[in-house]
Amino acid sequence: MSFALTVENLTKRFGSGVLALDAVNLRIAQGDFFALLGPNGAGKSTLISILCSLVKKSSGKVRIFDLDIDRDFALARRHLGVVPQEFNFNGFEKVEDIVVNQAGYYGIARANARKSAERYLKKLGLWEKRAQPARFLSGGMKRRLMIARALVHEPDILILDEPTAGVDIELRRSMWTFLTEVNAEGTTIVLTTHYLEEAEQLCRNVAILNNGKILENASMAGLLAKLNREVFVLDIAERAEAVDSLNGFEVLKSSPTHIEVALDRGQNLNDLYSELSRRDVKVQSMRNKANRLEELFVSIVQSPGQGL
């Protein structure tokens, strides 16, 4: 297997004494859609900043494909496209110029840069805004502009640091579709996000980072398989009274129109429906109370090393 990113014993201790990364080991396969998750202050942004040479590591090794970032940073950097959390373009510059000028930093001829800029601005719904100063764009459009700028030199790895923060639901889902297409074309994507539904929807593999350490590093399917308990919300046909108990199942909350039921691993939804039918409870709809990855994430971060 070819790896797009290899991190070995990466450590960063700031001058203040804060240990931001503690011997982190991570490998991301070429072509993967990878989630790097963790609470605020976990070390995610520090790791990304080291990859981009914005922060100097204390020790350890980082390779982008087979290029060591200490010895071959100029070559390694060409493989990266980075979308940071904060808007960092000149708001008085025109949208198209921001993207085209970025390509120039990678030695791309202006004519080719304009073609690439047109491609991505069209894909991201910004082409009609190309002549406007970027400061007049909405927040969601500015996010898309950041992505277009990161992709203009056709990088092999796209790093997205909270790319949908502050973006409305409709735009967020359209960005999911676009990023899935980019990944399908062969680009490796590394995503940090606090929207765990986003990570579960998009990513095949995941690492959870907290206090500078990797707590979990697994396939998304393998990680979700560790979930021991799920809470379901059942919308039921209105009854005269709430259902306070069900044989063999834990009822957490109940009202004449809703029931929250906890299912442990091994318990069967069909058995739950049978019990409800026996009680003459008609279910109109059912949903998870929380995103499955969210439940696991909270469990892992709050109780590291204690299992799930």
N, C-alpha and C positions, 0 to 999 in steps of 0.2 A: 504494500500500500504506500502511495506517495502522500507525504504530509505537507500541507501548505504552511503550517505553523508548528514549531516545536519549541517548547519552553522547558528548560531544565534548571531546577533548583534556583529559580529566580527570586532574589531577595532585594527589597528596598527598605532601607532605614533612613529616614530624613534626619536632618541636622538637629531637629528638636528632640530626637530620640524615638519618635513614633515609628513602629515597625509596620509598614503598609503592606508589604508582601513578605511572606515567610516560607522560603524554599518551595515555591510553587512549581509544579510539574504539570505540563499540559501538552497534548498533541491533537491537532485538528487536521483531519484528512482533507486532501484536495477535493473540492466539489461539495463539501459538507455545508449544511445550514446549521450553525452552532450557536447555542444560547449560553451566554456568560451571565449568570444571575447572582444577585447578592443584595443585601440591604445597603442603605447609604453608608459610606465609609468602609465598605468591605474590602476595597482595593481594586475594583474593576477599572476605574478611570486611571489609576496609577499604572496598571498593567498596560492599558491601551497607550498611555503617554510614553511608556518605555518602548513599545513597539514602534512608535512614530518618532522616537529620539527627542521627545520633548522633555523627558525626565531621564536622568542617568541612573541606571541600576547600580545597586551596591555590589551584587555578585550574581553569578549564574550565567546561563547562555540562552540566547534567543536566535532561532534560525527561521528565516522566511524562505520556504522551499529549502534549498541547500545553501543558502547564503547567510553567513553569520553577520548580525547587524553591527558588530564591532569592527569587523574587517571589511565588509562589503556593503556598508549602509546605503551608498548612492544607488547601487544596483538593486538591493533589497527593497528600498523605498519605492521603486518603480512598480513593484507588484501590488502596492497598497493604495486603496482609496479609502479615505476616512471621513466620516460624518460625525463631527463632535456634537456635544450637547448644546453648546451656545452658538448663536449666529456669529460668524466671524468674517463676514464679507463687508465690503464698502457699500453702505446703503445708498450712496449717491451714484454708484456705477450702474449701468444698464444691465438687465438680467442676462442677455446674451453675452455681453462683454465679460461678465464675471466668469462664465463657463469657458469661453474661448481663451481668456487670459490664463486660466488655470492650466490649460493644455500646454501653453507655452513653457511652463516650468518643467515640462517633461520633454522638451525639444520637439514637440509636434508642430509641423508646418501649419501656418494659419489657415490655409484653405482646408486642410484635413480637419483641423480643430473646429472650423465652422460646421462642417458636415456632421461631426460627432456631436457637437452642441445642439444642432437642429434635431438630430435623432432623439436625444434624451429629453430635450425640452418638449418635444411633441409627445413622447411617451408619458411624460409626467404632467401634461396638460398646462404647460407654461409658454408654449410657442407664441400665443397671441399677446403675451405680456413681455416679449423679448426686448422691446424697445423702451420699456418703463424702467425708471430707477428702482432698485430692489427695495428701497424703503417703503414703497407704496404697496408692496405685496402683503397679503394677509399672513398670519402666522403659519398656517398650513402650507401656503405657497412657498414661504421662505424655507420650510423644512424640505420641500421637494426640490427647491433650487440647490440646497446643500447636497442632496443626493445626486443631482445632475452634475454638479461640479466635481464630486468625488469619482464619478464614472467616466468623465470625458476622455481620460487617457486609457480607458479600457483595462483597468487593473484586474489582476487575478484574484485578489482578496479585497472584499468590501467590509469595512468595519463600521458598524452603526451603533453609536452611543446614544441611546434613548431617542431614536429617530421619530417616534410618533408622540412625544410629550406635548401635551396641549393641543393635539389634533382631534377634530371631531370624529365620531364613529364612522361616518360614511367615507371620509377621506382616509382614515386609518385602514379601512378594509380595502380600499382601492390601492393603497400603498402595499398592502400584503400581497395583492395579486401581482403588482409590478415586481416586487422583490422575489416572489416565487418564480417568475419568468426569468429574471436575471440569474437566479441560482440554477435554473434548468439549462441555461446556456453555458454553464460550466464555472461560473464565478463562485468562489468560496465566500460565504457570508458569516461574519461573526456579529452577533446581536446582543447588546445589553438592553434590558427593558425592565420597567416595573409593572408593565401590563403582562401578567403571567399567562393570560389567555393567549396573548400574542405569541409568546414563546412556545406554548403547547401546540398552537395551530401551525406554526411555521417550521420549527426546528426539529431535526432528527436526533441531535445529541446535545447534551447539556452538562455544564459544570456549575456548581453552586459554591460561591466564594464568601467567606465571612472572616473578619479579623485577620485578613491576609493569608488565610489557609483555604485550600480546596477541601470542602466537606463531602461533596459528591461529584463524580465524573462518570457519566453513564449515557447509554442511549435514552432517549425520551421514553420510549416504550418500556424499557427495563426499569427506569426510575418510577414510572407511574404504577408498575406492577407491584411496587413495595407498599402501595397505599393499603392500609389495613382496615380503614373505616371511611365510609362515605355517608353524607347526609343528603337525603332527597326531600324535596318539597313536592307534595301531591296536592293538586287543585281538585277538589271534590265537589260533586253536586250538593247543593245546600241541604243540610240536615237540621233537624230540630235541636240537636245537641252535639257537642264535640265528641270525637273519638279519643278517649284518654289513654287507652291501652290496646295493644294488639298482641296476640299470643305468639311468643317467640321473637318479637321485634321491640326495639326501644323507641317509644314515642317521645320526642323532645318537646314539641309544641303541638297544640291542637286547637282548632276553632271549627265552627260549623262549615267553613269553606276551605280550610287548609289543614294539612297534617305534615309535620316534619318528622321523618323517621330515619334513624341511624342504622346502617347495615354494616356489619363486620364482614371481613373477608370470609368467603365460603357461604354466606347467606345468599339466597337466590331471590331475585326480583319476582320470579313466577310464584314462589311461595308467598311473598308479600301480597301479590295480587289475589291469590287464592284466599288468604286470610281476610282481605278487605271485602272480597266478594261474599264470603261466608257471613260477614257482618253487614252485608247489604250496603256497602260503601261503593259508590260509583266514581271512578277516577276520570276526571276530564283531561288532565295533563300532568306531566311529571318533569322535573328538572333537578339537576344538582344544585344544592344551595350555594356552593362555592366551586370555583374552578379547581379541578383535581390537582393540578400542579401547585396552585396556591396553598391547598391544604398540606401537601408534602413540604413545600418550601418553609411554611411557618413551623412545621414539626422539626425539620432539619436544623433550621437556624436557631430556634429556641432551645433545642435539646440535642446539640451535636454529640455524636458518639453513643447516644442512648437508644438508637434504633427508631423504628417508625411504628 
